[in-house]
Amino acid sequence: MDADSPPAPQKKTRTHESCHRFSKLLLISFIIFLLLLKMLFSVALITLSKKYSQPLDEKEIIRELNYIELECTKQHSLLKVWSCCLNDWKPFSSHCYFISTDAASWRESEEKCSSMGAHLMVIHSQEEQDFITKILDPDAAYFIGLSGAGHQQWRWVDQTPYNESAMFWHPGEPSSDNEKCVIVNHRDSGWGWNDVPCSGKQESVCQMKKIYL
């Protein structure tokens, strides 16, 4: 029994050496993998640097933006910032505007705007009022994002304050507590606001913030 005991430690030693060689091989493989990964990252970084260190072709940029249905203008030539609106939307200041010629109630019109990531138009300045009325049909009427709870308590759909110094009511309007939604339309005196029943069918104007790239 004592004569047969020496082989056991030799087997254990061989197993330990095999594990050590495997661990060393695994470590070397991992180091090689990290070096390859670092090389690939460096090549990618150099490629990107070369691409973006050169002036971009504006015609090519515009072509790509149109492909994804955006119409953009350069906002800042040094920072290369572009302000964009979706195709068929009109840009003004920091917003985009869409004229819907599908007649619908005020609520239906707001839901349609919301489905496009927008809301019915909110008007806070004479410049904004003049901008939109120049591109509207004077023979039509358009819902905007102003509605009331009666007794002349008006509120904008985006919850911004109702500024009484920037109101564009037609003479004699608003005229009824039963007419709780607002349109912009044209009369002999020019463009202005008029309160109407919310259930009436009118065209509308949607508004969203510009997209910056």
Disulfide bonds with the S-S distance in Angstrom:
Cys72-Cys84 1.95
Cys85-Cys96 2.00
Cys113-Cys206 1.95
Cys181-Cys198 1.97
